Amino acid sequence: MKRLIYSMGMGLLLTIVPLLAKNQTLTIDKAIEIALKHSPDIDISRFDFKGAVARTKFQKGYYLPRLDLSAVAGETGIAYKEQEGLSGSVLLGSLSASQLLYDFGKTSGRISASDESSKAYRATMNQVISEKILSIKIRYYDVLKIKSIIWVNKKNITLQKGQLRRARRYYENGIKTIIDVSDAQVRLTQAKLDLSNSEYELKLRRAKLEEAMGYVPYNGNYALYRKKLDLSNVSSHLTPIRTPLAQLEGFAYDHRFELQSSRHLVQSARSMVQSEKGAYLPTLSLQGDYTVQHVGEEFAGLTPQKQWQAGVGIQWNLFAGQQTDASVQEAKINRMKASSQVTAVRLLIKRQVIESRLGVMRTKDSVILSEGIAKASEKKYEQAKKRYENDLSDYIELQEAQQGYIRSLSELVIAYYDYYIAIAQLDYAVGR
């Protein structure tokens, strides 16, 4: 029975281990989800927003009543000239209350400014999220790009091995010289070196993707999802972008979080001007105090046992050494600065939308033209190979045609993934 249980356990273990070691598929949406959950820079922006909300709550506290309780217990004494002094114990409790009635916009301006500032931080947080999504997409497509380059490098090795076999066969039959064999060996070694470098580059780009996500998913046992590329007809499968430029710009002005943040900062600056101007006028408040004292018999006739007062207080600073003037002027300057920042952000968005839209068009043309070059290069290579086999051309012509074909494949896959990076940049530019 023990042997049976042991055998069953080992069998189950051998079944589970391959399943655990199997690579998981990481989609681009899953990578974005992981980044939004684990990325530290998003956490930092979220903490900034929460801090701004707390500051708004602090400012609103000025509208609520203020209560202060104090108590003192100890000894007290009085000494008069040429008379015997008095000393005794004292126990004092005091409760003070105040309520702001009106301050001509000083408090309401600070509250409004802080509230708009918190909204600006929220927009900034959303902007950080947009930038993170763009970063994930770029890093994701960079990994897929280098994986396709690895496929091209492997294809190059296959071609070089085939050429080396042909060169050796022709040399052994006395058709070609030894230099063709030597050159084929050199080019095969170079192709292996290119493959090795690209594999190291793949590890680096995966590390950059994981850095952008802020987390290593599936303990590193994952493979990126990608569609199988039909390089002979890849241009026909590109995602089309047909939205007019003017419509993209309008959408960006409504949805870019930088512009929203700048607008909130303008409102915040305007509220601060209102608050600073309120310093020219008085502050009205309701105030009250209630005090209870217990003293020794020595002071019973000199000290009141209970005491209270209530009334409406007014505080009006008539002159502050032009500090109020300076504060109002600084607030106005900040308001103008914030307004200028809105204009600068609008111009930035306009440029980014135009640039990214042109980038999509340019990379699409690159894919179409690179596809044509790849097809022509493949035909040229096949023709050069036949000419070489029939002793109608030299080895240099064959290798140039072969390397041209490999280079065209590399440029095609690079253009293909650059197109989707350009789309990601366009989505970011319009706030989508």
Protein Blocks (a to p, Z undefined) as FASTA:
>chain_A
ZZmmmmmmmmmmmmmmmmmmpccdddfklmmmmmmmmmmklmmmmmmmmmmmmmmmmmmm
mmpccddddddddddddddehiacdddddddddddddddfbgghmmmmmmmmmmmmmmmm
mmmmmmmmmmmmmmmmmmmmmmmmmmmmmmmmmmmmmmmmmmmmmmmmmmmnomacfklm
mmmmmmmmmmmmmmmmmmmmmmmmmmmmmmmnopaehhhpacdddddddfklmmmmpccd
fbdfklmmmmmmmmmmklmmmmmmmmmmmmmmmmmmmmmpccdddddddddddddfklmm
mpcfbdcdddddddddfbgghmmmmmmmmmmmmmmmmmmmmmmmmmmmmmmmmmmmmmmm
mmmmmmmmmmmmmmmmmmmmmmmmmmmmnopacfklmmmmmmmmmmmmmmmmmmmmmmmm
mmmmmmmmnoZZ
